């Protein structure tokens, strides 16, 4: 755990952020005794975009036709 006061945090913010990103707990304390913790947020996961696979999937013209292998099971 790394604890610094607010003035020191202002001058070394980039370094403190790198420490927090590496997994170290960083605490910043104000003069009135209030403390704050720098915590890395989880990465944003990419969500698939609707329609992004358009044109990549092809279906044959006889897709809905019964299969010859299953004729004996058909009613």
C-alpha positions, 0 to 999 in steps of 0.5 A: 500500500502506498499512501501520499498526501494531496500535494504529493499526489498532484505532482506525481499523479501519472506515477501513482496511476501506473502503480494502481494499474500494476495492482498496488493500492494507492491512498491519497490523504487530504489535510482534513484526514479524508482518504481516497483510493485510486482503483483501476476500472475494468476494461470495456468489453467490445459488444458485437455490432448488429449487422456486422456479419452481413454478407459473411453467412451464405445459405443454400437455396434448398436449405428448407428441403427435407434431407434424404437421410431422414426420409424414413423418419418423416410422416 
